[in-house]
Amino acid sequence: MDSHTASPGGAAGLLLEDFSLEMTGKDGPALEEAGHLLPAGTRVNVTFLGNEEMSTRLTAARAVKALGFEPVPHLSARRMPSRAAFEEFLCRLRADGTSGQVFAVGGDPAVPEGPYEDSLALIRSGLLERYGVQQVGLCGYPEGHPAITGPRLWSALEQKAAALSERGMSGHVVTQFGFDPDPVLRWIEEARDRGVHLPVRVGVPGPAGVRRLLGYAARFGVGTSAGIARKYGLSLTHLMGTAGPDRFLRALSEGYDPQRHGTVKLHFYTFGGLRATAEWAAGFREASPSAS
């Protein structure tokens, strides 16, 4: 029996070490409820939603830190109304001791609300390092982006990785979630071939209802053909069921080669089910000797 089948977790448990997850500004109570299930120091990304106030995001980042986890506040370039607003947000994060790691995204608006067109502009502003940012998370799209061509996506990632290096900041890449590990592994290999050697956190949907998962997949342009859905464990004829990432994680671990793919971890998109995700991860770790 090989290492992939020796236990319920097997080698997949190794990829689960040092996972990160995501919460919204209003998920503080849910994180507190699930806190005992998460390893100390777990990175928790705090999203930057258009319908939330700055104070909501700051309160969430403080709550993450108070619970013994590492806050990673999101910075949405096209939602920043001005340089002053960007600087104020960073200043308050620094005052709270929550500015060490951030995640820079372009953001949903098609037209910028202020002077920042994309996340590269945030990096090049010079404000991140001024306010104590040491590590910056970047977006990766193994299955493409509905509004941006593949060559532009690669060029943007390469430029952002280079800009971080030039400014003496470390970084990592978090990929958009998907249901098929094959394009993820191919994408990581291409990133390495292109000279992008930042650690990659593979985006994984936390356990959720099949209908909800398919809804999010359609919203973000993620491929959900019937074959891939079945491979992941989604039953298109039983939309009331619940699916977790067990099959995806095992398949990912079978194809993962540290020599080719470098450092790879997991990032969970909780979709409002923060406790369910924490419970799933805790159960998977307990069933996997290699994750202990």
Buried (B, 14 or more C-beta within 10 A) or exposed (E): EEBBEEBBBBBBBBBBBBBBBBBBBBBBEBBBEBBEBBEEEBBBBBBBBEEBEEEBBBBBBBBBBBBEBBBBBBBBBBBBEEEEBBBEBBBBBBEBEBBBBBBBBBBEEEEBBBEBBBBBBBBBBEBBBEBBBBBBBBBBBBBBBEEEEEEEBBEBBBBBBBBBEEBEBEBBBBBBBBBBBBBBBEBBBEBBEEEBEBBBBBBBBBBBBBBBBBBBBEEBBBBBEEEBBEBBBBEEEEBEEBBBBBBBBBBBBBBBEEEEBBEBBBBBBBBBBBBBBBBBBBBBBEBBEBBE
